[in-house]
Amino acid sequence: MNRQETKCASLPRFPSMELAQRAAAAKKVKHVAYACECNGFHAVKVGLTRNQARRVEQEAYYGDLLRIVHSMTGREIARLEAAGVPRRKYKRNQE
C-alpha cells in the first residue's frame, strides 16, 4: 500500500513502538502510541488541552447565558463593521 494514499500520510511515522511511545511521552499534551496498517507506528494526541477543557467547563456552568452573550457581541461587532467603524488597536502598558 502506498503510504501517501493512506489516512496516516500526514502523521509522523516511527519504525518501532518503543520510539513512538518515547515521542508520546515527550509531549506536554497527552499522546498515545499505536500500531498502524501502514506497518509503522504513530503517536497522536488524545483528550482535551487545558484551554479546551476550561471552555467545556465554562459552557457547562454558564450554559445559555454564555451563548447569548457571544451572539450579542458578535452582532454588535457585525453592526459596527457594517457601519464602517475601524477596529481599534489597543496598546498594552500605555500610560
C-alpha positions in Angstrom: 0.0 0.0 0.0 1.3 3.4 -0.9 1.7 5.4 2.3 0.9 8.7 0.7 -2.6 7.4 -0.1 -3.5 6.3 3.5 -5.2 8.3 6.1 -2.0 8.4 8.2 0.1 10.1 5.5 0.3 13.4 7.4 1.3 11.8 10.7 4.9 11.3 11.8 5.8 7.6 11.4 8.1 5.7 13.7 9.8 2.4 12.9 9.2 0.8 16.3 6.6 1.0 19.1 9.3 2.0 21.6 10.2 5.1 19.6 6.6 6.1 19.2 6.0 5.7 23.0 9.0 7.8 23.7 7.7 10.5 21.4 4.3 10.3 23.0 5.8 10.6 26.5 7.8 13.7 25.5 4.8 15.7 24.5 3.1 18.1 27.0 -0.4 17.2 25.9 -1.4 13.5 26.5 -0.4 11.4 23.5 -0.8 7.7 22.8 1.3 5.4 20.5 -0.4 2.9 18.3 0.4 0.4 15.5 -1.0 1.3 12.1 -1.9 -0.6 9.0 1.0 1.1 7.1 3.3 -1.2 9.0 4.5 1.7 11.2 3.7 3.3 14.5 2.2 6.7 15.2 1.8 9.0 18.3 -1.4 11.0 18.3 -3.0 13.4 20.8 -5.9 12.2 22.9 -8.1 14.1 25.2 -8.6 17.8 25.6 -6.0 20.5 26.1 -6.2 22.7 29.2 -7.9 25.5 27.2 -10.4 23.1 25.6 -11.3 21.6 29.0 -11.7 25.0 30.5 -14.0 26.1 27.7 -16.1 22.9 28.2 -16.4 23.6 31.9 -17.4 27.2 31.3 -20.1 26.2 28.7 -21.4 23.6 31.2 -21.5 26.2 34.0 -22.9 29.2 32.2 -25.0 27.4 29.6 -27.4 29.5 27.6 -26.2 32.8 29.1 -22.7 32.3 27.6 -24.2 31.6 24.2 -26.5 34.7 24.4 -23.5 37.0 25.3 -21.4 35.6 22.5 -24.2 36.1 20.0 -24.8 39.6 21.2 -21.2 40.6 21.0 -21.0 39.0 17.5 -24.0 41.0 16.4 -22.6 44.2 17.8 -19.2 43.7 16.0 -21.0 42.9 12.8 -23.1 46.1 13.1 -20.0 48.3 13.8 -18.2 46.7 10.8 -21.2 47.3 8.5 -21.2 51.0 9.7 -17.6 51.3 8.6 -16.2 51.9 12.1 -12.5 50.9 12.1 -11.3 48.4 14.6 -9.4 49.9 17.5 -5.9 48.9 18.2 -5.1 48.9 21.9 -1.5 49.4 23.0 -0.6 47.5 26.2 1.1 49.2 29.1 0.2 52.6 27.7 0.1 55.3 30.4 
